[in-house]
């Protein structure tokens, strides 16, 4: 098994989240903005059980497909947010209220957003009005940068 790139790991995480019916799936390339990681994968789960199920699925798929285990796993006591840290990729799974409170995707607003339909084959993703509007506002610039990054790899 060849070592997966951070981009491939982010795609694996997004697909795994989609398989477990996550919504508001966003993959941001934050590597040019922050030095601690290259990609954020941010998704929403309906409740604490779904948060755990999505995290478990992502961890399993990353192990099977990329041959990696997380460096760190964190969770809130109430199950409203769990995180998997793979070093170059950090996965955040939120319940809706917690995601709305932290708005991580807006915090790193200048980061290019991955085109999940083109790059991950996720064509039936469900988005809340806020995330759909955010993605729509950033789509042209962010997706173009994402495509340029892909061509450069």
Backbone as numpy.savetxt, mean C-alpha at the origin, in Angstrom:
# Nx Ny Nz CAx CAy CAz Cx Cy Cz
14.79 -18.56 -6.12 13.94 -17.38 -6.12 14.83 -16.14 -6.12
14.62 -15.23 -7.09 15.38 -13.99 -7.11 14.73 -13.01 -6.14
15.57 -12.14 -5.62 15.07 -11.17 -4.64 14.13 -10.18 -5.32
12.99 -9.96 -4.71 12.00 -9.03 -5.26 12.45 -7.60 -5.03
12.12 -6.74 -5.98 12.41 -5.32 -5.82 11.36 -4.72 -4.88
11.63 -3.56 -4.31 10.62 -2.90 -3.48 9.31 -2.68 -4.24
9.40 -2.32 -5.50 8.20 -2.11 -6.31 7.39 -3.41 -6.41
8.07 -4.52 -6.67 7.39 -5.81 -6.75 6.77 -6.18 -5.40
7.47 -5.90 -4.32 6.91 -6.17 -2.99 5.67 -5.35 -2.73
5.67 -4.08 -3.15 4.50 -3.23 -2.98 3.31 -3.77 -3.79
3.59 -4.25 -5.00 2.53 -4.84 -5.82 1.97 -6.11 -5.18
2.85 -6.95 -4.65 2.40 -8.17 -3.96 1.48 -7.80 -2.81
1.86 -6.80 -2.03 1.04 -6.37 -0.88 -0.31 -5.83 -1.35
-0.31 -5.03 -2.39 -1.57 -4.47 -2.90 -2.50 -5.57 -3.40
-1.95 -6.52 -4.13 -2.78 -7.63 -4.63 -3.33 -8.47 -3.48
-2.51 -8.74 -2.48 -2.96 -9.53 -1.33 -4.08 -8.80 -0.60
-3.94 -7.50 -0.43 -4.98 -6.71 0.23 -6.27 -6.75 -0.59
-6.13 -6.63 -1.90 -7.30 -6.69 -2.77 -8.00 -8.05 -2.68
-7.22 -9.12 -2.58 -7.80 -10.47 -2.45 -8.65 -10.60 -1.19
-8.29 -9.84 -0.15 -9.04 -9.88 1.11 -10.06 -8.75 1.20
-10.40 -8.17 0.05 -11.47 -7.17 -0.06 -11.15 -5.85 0.63
-9.87 -5.48 0.70 -9.51 -4.16 1.21 -10.05 -3.10 0.25
-10.29 -1.92 0.76 -10.72 -0.80 -0.07 -9.67 0.31 0.02
-9.84 1.32 -0.80 -8.95 2.49 -0.79 -7.47 2.11 -0.86
-7.13 1.17 -1.74 -5.75 0.71 -1.86 -4.93 1.78 -2.59
-3.91 2.27 -1.91 -3.02 3.28 -2.47 -1.58 2.83 -2.26
-0.78 2.90 -3.32 0.65 2.61 -3.22 1.38 3.88 -3.63
2.14 4.43 -2.69 2.89 5.66 -2.94 4.38 5.37 -2.97
5.07 5.95 -3.93 6.52 5.87 -4.01 7.08 7.06 -3.23
7.40 6.84 -1.97 7.85 7.92 -1.07 9.37 8.01 -0.97
10.08 7.20 -1.73 11.54 7.13 -1.63 12.26 8.44 -1.89
11.71 9.29 -2.74 12.34 10.58 -3.03 12.04 11.61 -1.95
11.05 11.33 -1.10 10.61 12.31 -0.11 11.13 12.00 1.29
11.13 10.71 1.64 11.63 10.30 2.95 12.71 9.25 2.77
13.60 9.17 3.72 14.75 8.27 3.55 14.58 6.91 4.21
13.51 6.70 4.95 13.38 5.45 5.70 12.76 4.30 4.92
12.08 4.58 3.82 11.44 3.53 3.03 11.21 4.02 1.61
10.89 3.10 0.70 10.64 3.49 -0.68 9.15 3.55 -1.02
8.37 2.61 -0.46 6.95 2.55 -0.79 6.09 2.45 0.46
4.98 3.16 0.44 3.90 2.97 1.40 2.77 2.26 0.66
2.24 1.22 1.26 1.01 0.59 0.79 -0.01 0.87 1.88
-1.05 1.61 1.53 -2.05 2.05 2.51 -3.41 1.53 2.07
-4.09 0.79 2.96 -5.38 0.22 2.61 -6.35 0.37 3.78
-7.62 0.19 3.48 -8.67 0.28 4.49 -9.37 -1.07 4.62
-9.67 -1.42 5.87 -10.44 -2.63 6.20 -11.66 -2.20 7.00
-12.74 -2.97 6.87 -14.01 -2.59 7.49 -14.00 -2.69 9.02
-13.24 -3.65 9.57 -13.25 -3.88 11.01 -11.92 -4.53 11.44
-11.76 -4.76 12.75 -10.48 -5.28 13.25 -10.19 -6.69 12.74
-11.21 -7.49 12.54 -10.97 -8.84 11.99 -10.43 -8.77 10.57
-10.99 -7.87 9.78 -10.50 -7.73 8.41 -9.10 -7.13 8.40
-8.81 -6.20 9.31 -7.45 -5.66 9.42 -6.47 -6.81 9.60
-6.74 -7.69 10.55 -5.84 -8.82 10.82 -5.76 -9.78 9.65
-6.89 -10.05 9.01 -6.90 -10.97 7.87 -6.07 -10.42 6.72
-6.17 -9.13 6.47 -5.40 -8.51 5.38 -3.90 -8.56 5.71
-3.56 -8.20 6.94 -2.15 -8.24 7.35 -1.58 -9.65 7.22
-2.34 -10.63 7.69 -1.88 -12.03 7.60 -1.69 -12.46 6.15
-2.61 -12.07 5.27 -2.52 -12.43 3.85 -1.30 -11.78 3.21
-1.09 -10.51 3.50 0.08 -9.81 2.94 1.36 -10.47 3.42
1.43 -10.77 4.70 2.64 -11.40 5.25 2.89 -12.75 4.58
1.84 -13.53 4.39 1.98 -14.84 3.74 2.42 -14.71 2.28
1.79 -13.81 1.53 2.13 -13.63 0.11 3.55 -13.09 -0.06
3.96 -12.18 0.81 5.34 -11.67 0.73 6.35 -12.79 1.00
6.03 -13.65 1.94 6.91 -14.78 2.24 6.97 -15.75 1.07
5.81 -16.07 0.50 5.74 -17.04 -0.60 6.30 -16.49 -1.91
5.92 -15.27 -2.26 6.25 -14.73 -3.58 7.55 -13.93 -3.62
7.89 -13.28 -2.52 9.09 -12.44 -2.50 10.19 -13.03 -1.63
9.83 -14.03 -0.82 10.82 -14.65 0.05 11.27 -13.75 1.19
10.38 -12.86 1.64 10.74 -11.93 2.71 9.77 -12.04 3.89
10.30 -11.71 5.05 9.50 -11.60 6.27 9.61 -10.17 6.76
8.59 -9.68 7.45 8.67 -8.30 7.93 9.77 -8.14 8.99
10.38 -6.97 8.98 11.35 -6.63 10.01 10.63 -6.34 11.32
9.41 -5.83 11.17 8.64 -5.43 12.34 7.15 -5.46 12.01
6.35 -5.80 13.01 4.90 -5.77 12.88 4.35 -5.04 14.09
3.49 -4.07 13.85 2.89 -3.29 14.93 1.38 -3.32 14.79
0.71 -3.16 15.92 -0.75 -3.08 15.88 -1.24 -2.26 17.06
-2.38 -1.61 16.87 -3.00 -0.89 17.97 -3.80 -1.88 18.81
-4.03 -1.53 20.03 -4.78 -2.44 20.93 -6.20 -2.70 20.44
-6.80 -1.68 19.83 -8.19 -1.83 19.38 -8.31 -2.42 17.97
-7.17 -2.72 17.33 -7.20 -3.32 16.00 -7.56 -2.37 14.88
-7.46 -1.07 15.15 -7.85 -0.08 14.13 -6.73 0.22 13.13
-5.50 -0.27 13.43 -4.37 -0.01 12.53 -3.30 -1.06 12.78
-2.85 -1.71 11.73 -1.71 -2.61 11.83 -0.71 -2.22 10.75
0.54 -2.51 11.01 1.62 -2.12 10.13 2.60 -3.26 9.96
3.05 -3.47 8.73 4.14 -4.40 8.43 5.28 -3.58 7.85
6.45 -3.70 8.44 7.62 -2.96 7.98 8.60 -3.94 7.35
8.78 -3.81 6.04 9.73 -4.64 5.30 11.01 -3.87 4.96
11.20 -2.74 5.58 12.36 -1.90 5.28 12.07 -0.99 4.11
12.12 -1.53 2.91 11.89 -0.71 1.71 10.40 -0.54 1.40
9.55 -1.30 2.06 8.10 -1.21 1.88 7.46 -1.25 3.27
6.56 -0.31 3.52 5.80 -0.30 4.76 4.31 -0.36 4.40
3.63 -1.33 5.00 2.22 -1.57 4.73 1.40 -1.09 5.93
0.40 -0.26 5.66 -0.51 0.23 6.69 -1.91 -0.27 6.37
-2.55 -0.93 7.33 -3.95 -1.36 7.15 -4.75 -0.69 8.25
-5.69 0.15 7.85 -6.49 0.96 8.77 -7.96 0.59 8.71
-8.65 0.81 9.82 -10.10 0.90 9.78 -10.43 2.31 9.30
-11.62 2.54 8.75 -11.94 3.83 8.11 -11.71 5.06 8.99
-12.15 5.03 10.23 -12.04 6.21 11.09 -10.57 6.55 11.37
-9.76 5.53 11.55 -8.35 5.75 11.84 -7.63 6.26 10.60
-7.97 5.72 9.45 -7.36 6.20 8.20 -7.73 7.66 7.96
-8.98 7.98 8.22 -9.44 9.36 8.04 -8.69 10.30 8.98
-8.44 9.85 10.20 -7.74 10.68 11.18 -6.29 10.95 10.77
-5.56 9.92 10.37 -4.14 10.08 10.05 -3.86 10.59 8.64
-4.69 10.22 7.67 -4.56 10.69 6.29 -3.12 10.63 5.77
-2.50 9.46 5.91 -1.10 9.31 5.49 -0.88 9.63 4.02
-1.82 9.23 3.18 -1.65 9.48 1.75 -1.63 10.97 1.45
-2.30 11.77 2.25 -2.28 13.22 2.06 -1.02 13.83 2.65
-0.49 13.22 3.69 0.74 13.71 4.33 1.90 13.68 3.34
1.95 12.64 2.53 3.01 12.50 1.53 2.43 12.81 0.15
1.75 13.92 0.05 0.98 14.31 -1.13 1.82 14.42 -2.40
3.11 14.72 -2.28 3.94 14.87 -3.46 4.46 13.55 -4.01
4.22 12.46 -3.29 4.73 11.15 -3.72 3.92 10.62 -4.90
4.60 10.09 -5.92 3.88 9.48 -7.05 3.06 8.29 -6.57
1.92 8.09 -7.20 1.01 7.00 -6.87 1.07 5.96 -7.98
1.16 4.70 -7.59 1.22 3.61 -8.55 -0.14 3.40 -9.21
-0.14 3.16 -10.50 -1.34 2.82 -11.25 -1.61 1.33 -11.03
-2.49 1.02 -10.10 -2.71 -0.37 -9.70 -3.37 -1.21 -10.79
-4.17 -0.60 -11.63 -4.78 -1.36 -12.73 -3.70 -1.80 -13.71
-2.82 -0.89 -14.09 -1.79 -1.20 -15.08 -0.68 -2.07 -14.51
-0.26 -1.80 -13.28 0.91 -2.48 -12.74 0.61 -3.71 -11.89
-0.57 -3.74 -11.27 -0.89 -4.86 -10.38 -2.10 -5.65 -10.87
-2.74 -5.20 -11.92 -3.91 -5.91 -12.43 -5.14 -5.77 -11.55
-5.15 -4.78 -10.68 -6.30 -4.56 -9.80 -7.25 -3.60 -10.53
-8.32 -4.17 -11.06 -9.22 -3.37 -11.90 -10.56 -3.05 -11.24
-10.88 -3.74 -10.17 -12.19 -3.53 -9.54 -12.07 -2.98 -8.12
-11.02 -2.20 -7.87 -10.80 -1.63 -6.54 -11.93 -0.68 -6.17
-12.26 -0.65 -4.89 -13.31 0.21 -4.37 -12.65 1.36 -3.62
-13.09 2.60 -3.93 -12.52 3.78 -3.30 -13.60 4.65 -2.68
-13.29 5.19 -1.49 -14.18 6.17 -0.86 -14.10 7.46 -1.66
-15.04 8.36 -1.43 -15.04 9.62 -2.17 -13.75 10.40 -1.93
-13.26 10.44 -0.69 -12.05 11.21 -0.38 -10.84 10.66 -1.11
-10.65 9.34 -1.09 -9.48 8.75 -1.74 -9.61 8.84 -3.25
-10.81 8.64 -3.77 -11.02 8.76 -5.22 -10.69 10.18 -5.68
-11.12 11.17 -4.91 -10.83 12.57 -5.26 -9.33 12.84 -5.17
-8.70 12.33 -4.15 -7.25 12.50 -3.98 -6.50 11.88 -5.15
-6.88 10.67 -5.52 -6.22 10.00 -6.64 -6.51 10.69 -7.95
-7.72 11.17 -8.11 -8.08 11.88 -9.34 -7.30 13.16 -9.50
-7.10 13.89 -8.42 -6.34 15.15 -8.46 -4.88 14.90 -8.78
-4.34 13.76 -8.38 -2.92 13.49 -8.53 -2.62 12.55 -9.67
-3.66 12.03 -10.30 -3.48 10.94 -11.25 -2.50 11.26 -12.36
-2.67 12.37 -13.04 -1.83 12.64 -14.20 -0.36 12.74 -13.83
-0.03 13.57 -12.86 1.38 13.75 -12.47 1.95 12.50 -11.82
1.23 11.95 -10.86 1.74 10.81 -10.10 1.90 9.56 -10.94
0.93 9.27 -11.78 1.01 8.07 -12.59 2.07 8.19 -13.67
2.24 9.40 -14.19 3.28 9.59 -15.20 4.66 9.36 -14.58
4.89 9.90 -13.37 6.17 9.67 -12.69 6.35 8.19 -12.39
5.28 7.52 -12.00 5.35 6.10 -11.70 5.75 5.30 -12.94
5.18 5.64 -14.07 5.53 4.95 -15.32 7.00 5.20 -15.69
7.46 6.44 -15.50 8.85 6.77 -15.80 9.79 5.95 -14.90
9.43 5.82 -13.62 10.23 5.00 -12.69 10.31 3.58 -13.18
9.18 3.03 -13.63 9.13 1.66 -14.10 10.01 1.47 -15.33
9.96 2.43 -16.24 10.79 2.35 -17.44 12.27 2.42 -17.12
12.61 3.13 -16.04 14.01 3.28 -15.64 14.58 2.06 -14.94
13.72 1.14 -14.46 14.20 -0.05 -13.72 14.69 -1.12 -14.65
